[in-house]
Amino acid sequence: MELLKDSLLVTGRIITIIPLLLFITLFMGKRAIGELPVFDFLIIVTLGAVVGADIADPSIHHFPTAVAIIILGIFQRIIANWKLSKRKFGKLITFEPTVVIQNGKFITANLKEIRYSVDNILQMLREKNVFDIKEVETAIIEPNGALSVLKKAQKRSVTLEDLELNAKSPSISFPVIIEGKVYKNVLQEFNVDEHWLKQQLAIQGYHNIKRIFFASVTRDLELHVSLLNERNIIIPPVRH
């Protein structure tokens, strides 16, 4: 009997709390759902914790949960309006965009600052249909953690029909060095060895593999290198 009572109580809470949660989420706005900047993310997590505790534990009073949801929604709306009207305040409660690639070179200091690995960035580039870092003019990690990519001018999309050109296979590069470590299995795939790699690096003026943060090779055996702490890179002043 007690089990049935608790089950009916939980069912009633779900039926009443979900419509309220939906209303508050719509009240907070599409931006809170689509972009999830850090403050909105915290609000969503808190809402989930409040609602989850209310549904899972029948001993928790239902009315205070509803009040908490409403207050959280209003609080988020107020902060969102402040962010729009006061830019300095908005910068205090979110992250700045961070340039992680410039002119095909990794900005290693920025990667360390935001705690992103090479693998993270390569995966996000592939999700943007970029398979060769040489194609990237600028890549930026946005405040919501997404990656924005500007391709180099010659790599941007054009209409082949307008140019009367035949489509060529897109360039795909494969990492052969990451943070000073040589990936010999990739070299074997292309029927070359570490000696060939060192020769190609020497031709480009690189003599210390440990100083290489990232290097990739295409199927045409074109080698691209990004050093640890690249110098003479002009990083665009991307800000909110």
Order of alpha helices (4+ residues) and beta strands (2+ residues): alpha-alpha-alpha-alpha-alpha-beta-beta-alpha-alpha-beta-beta-alpha-beta-beta-alpha-alpha-beta-beta
